[in-house]
Amino acid sequence: MSRRNLTILGATGTIGVNTLDVVARHPDKFRVVALSGQNQIEKLAIQCRQFQPRYAVVLEADKAATLQTLLRGTSTEVLVGMEALEFVSALPEVDSVMAAIVGAAGLRPALAAARAGKQVLLANKETLVMAGRFFMEAVREHGATLLPIDSEHNAIFQCMPREGSGESRVESRKVLDSPRSTLDSRLPIGVRRILLTASGGPFRTRPVETLKDVTPEEAVAHPNWVMGKKISVDSASMMNKGLEVIEARWLFDARPEQIEVVIHPQSIVHSMVEYLDGSVLAQLSNPDMRTPIAHSLAYPERVEAGVNWLDLAKIGQLTFEAPDFARFPCLKLAYQALAAGGAATAILNAANEVAVAAFLDRRIPYLGIAASLESVLGRLAGLPANSLEDLMAADAAARREAELLVAHAAQK
């Protein structure tokens, strides 16, 4: 493979750090052109000194000033603001963009990369959850290549028939002249359904009646994966899996009933695709994000990722079970939002960001997360989703409603 130039958005987060780990193993194959970060400025400065990107981007002017001081004597130019993120995502010399900014802030630069026809390595869930139809239309219209980074979606990508995934699928499908219904979708010929695996998180076997006492420390203690606090809480509530169901709908053109969640505590089978003839193809590997990252960075080739080799004899057994919606109401809410269409998934995502932050700050209890989401979805039902502006308005409205609910709960 020829050397690829990279922009890494969210370089200081878990995905960004793992991406740079893979990149460092193959300096002959990858070159970093731009890095972005937000809060961990010293960490970003260390990364810049190691990889010597042309640009480093932060969102706030005071942090940009700090970064400039830390990078004095280097050739890295510090940029600031959302427009700067869009700029480095669309640079002519950039081949691939790792879109790993957490939250709604990652939408605009991911869209900029798609509209510039880049190879988009998508780790930002909110891009598809908030604006799946518009983002996929941008990918198709501008000839971008979309590669999923989530271990589950990357596994599905690898198990799909070639004509039903990745760049071939992007190239073969035309952009529709009119908006498509959320339910107007089709899996590749021969595919029956997608099986998304979930670890079940730290509360898979905990008595349901004790969930009201869950602390933030317990919620972020994932049994298999090392992740940030927000995504760890989402994993505990299985909202993370609900968001992945919504992502899978757009990535693979599947209807909600064609996407089934299966709890798999060992996190070795990362997802499966079932075919009409009864065959089920699965992708297996140790739970290490460097595997899907390396797959996407080098696609369609393969490179060494630094992960431990899988020893099935040592693992001993792989088990599966159905999720319990009473234990994981957030997963049920995600399916309902997807079926409702319109702006419902954007509303769900925004309300969840507010509720999880409130839980981590101890302003609401763990069970208050699902209760807040259900309430916000009910209050804002029917908001339009005819444009990106509509979706951003729905996102803002959901955040306001969720903040009001949190404030009200805190007063009790």
Sequence and secondary structure as in RCSB ss.txt:
>XXXX:A:sequence
MSRRNLTILGATGTIGVNTLDVVARHPDKFRVVALSGQNQIEKLAIQCRQFQPRYAVVLEADKAATLQTLLRGTS
TEVLVGMEALEFVSALPEVDSVMAAIVGAAGLRPALAAARAGKQVLLANKETLVMAGRFFMEAVREHGATLLPID
SEHNAIFQCMPREGSGESRVESRKVLDSPRSTLDSRLPIGVRRILLTASGGPFRTRPVETLKDVTPEEAVAHPNW
VMGKKISVDSASMMNKGLEVIEARWLFDARPEQIEVVIHPQSIVHSMVEYLDGSVLAQLSNPDMRTPIAHSLAYP
ERVEAGVNWLDLAKIGQLTFEAPDFARFPCLKLAYQALAAGGAATAILNAANEVAVAAFLDRRIPYLGIAASLES
VLGRLAGLPANSLEDLMAADAAARREAELLVAHAAQK
>XXXX:A:secstr
   EEEEEETTTSHHHHHHHHHHHH TTTEEEEEEE SS HHHHHHHHHHH  SEEEESSHHHHHHHHHHTTTSS
 EEEESHHHHHHHHS TT  EEEE   SGGGHHHHHHHHHTT EEEE  HHHHHHHHHHHHHHHHHTT EEEE S
HHHHHHHHHS GGGSHHHHHHHS   SS   TT     TTEEEEEEEE  GGGSSS GGGGGG  HHHHT  SS 
   HHHHHHHHHTHHHHHHHHHHHHHTT  GGGEEEEE TT  EEEEEEETTS EEEEE  S THHHHHHHHHTT
S          HHHH     B   TTT HHHHHHHHHHHH TTHHHHHHHHHHHHHHHHHTTSS THHHHHHHHH
HHHHTTT   SSHHHHHHHHHHHHHHHHHHHHHHHH 
